[in-house]
């Protein structure tokens, strides 16, 4: 009984610490979205140039996320996440020292490189310590840090930038990351023996399977669309409200609480519902695939009124719903890698995150370019809707994980 109590305390501390680390991880990424005006004014940048800086994160993330997944599978989450969090915190501090376009681009790219192993570490912790019936909902708790970081970060970061300036905001978040990295190093321990027992009967997953399995490939392509929406929202929603509706930075932070808070709730519900459906039906198709395509379909539909109607109220309501439904299957995407790749889940997630990196590169830059040449966001949002609908079709046709589990 004492062992169980200690284990529960350890798991609670681990999940809580992971949640905080991932939250700071995303706060670091989000600062640039709220600093659009001061950065553009300081360095005389247009939307296309700013979009290139924002998209540089995806370049770095793509370079490291696959390697990060391999490193996590080999060296485990204790060492890899500690080093990763320390490095991205230092890069965050350095970003506050940038003196022009070139350094902003380089530091933004390095932030992507150093944050590459973060979510593979989260996945490994869950796969090593928890049974399959609890994985999606536990992943959802950690991944809820993504939208919650934006919900909390929207007013927090906007106020910090107004009161302190954007450089000091980077310094503070970098310091917070260093503290959390040291706490992770002191508290967390890998569960290597349990991993070996759990997957002792599993065949070694090949690169060919991870790269070309139809269900994983559909999962990866759909996650690209997920990432496209995520980085559009994180990078350009503040600018959208400022440029289209003339909302000031202080109000932008308050207005964006709603979509990110709703996304947090939907993400938690998506993970919980997935596990409950799996327990009830024993079907990955029902519990994973159907949640993905239904949520993405609802997300695409919700963004259509934003294009048609020029109304701040309509925009806030339907952007909130669109972001909420779009982010709801986040934990489900991750869980599919554990379901199918088993003893190489970290590497498989790294491959999936390469697709996400493509979305992180293309979305900020393409949105910036489209808004620069058209003068509004309609074309950019319409493109996002079309991409999301194409993902719905791909998941319906090719996402059949039960065939390969």
HELIX and SHEET records of a PDB file:
HELIX    1   1 UNK A    2  UNK A   34  1                                  33    
HELIX    2   2 UNK A   36  UNK A   43  1                                   8    
HELIX    3   3 UNK A   47  UNK A   95  1                                  49    
HELIX    4   4 UNK A  101  UNK A  115  1                                  15    
HELIX    5   5 UNK A  118  UNK A  129  1                                  12    
HELIX    6   6 UNK A  132  UNK A  134  5                                   3    
HELIX    7   7 UNK A  135  UNK A  163  1                                  29    
HELIX    8   8 UNK A  166  UNK A  187  1                                  22    
HELIX    9   9 UNK A  192  UNK A  198  1                                   7    
HELIX   10  10 UNK A  207  UNK A  212  1                                   6    
HELIX   11  11 UNK A  214  UNK A  245  1                                  32    
HELIX   12  12 UNK A  249  UNK A  255  1                                   7    
HELIX   13  13 UNK A  257  UNK A  281  1                                  25    
HELIX   14  14 UNK A  284  UNK A  284  1                                   1    
HELIX   15  15 UNK A  285  UNK A  289  3                                   5    
HELIX   16  16 UNK A  290  UNK A  308  1                                  19    
HELIX   17  17 UNK A  312  UNK A  328  1                                  17    
HELIX   18  18 UNK A  330  UNK A  341  1                                  12    
HELIX   19  19 UNK A  342  UNK A  344  5                                   3    
HELIX   20  20 UNK A  345  UNK A  374  1                                  30    
HELIX   21  21 UNK A  378  UNK A  398  1                                  21    
HELIX   22  22 UNK A  401  UNK A  403  5                                   3    
END                                                                             
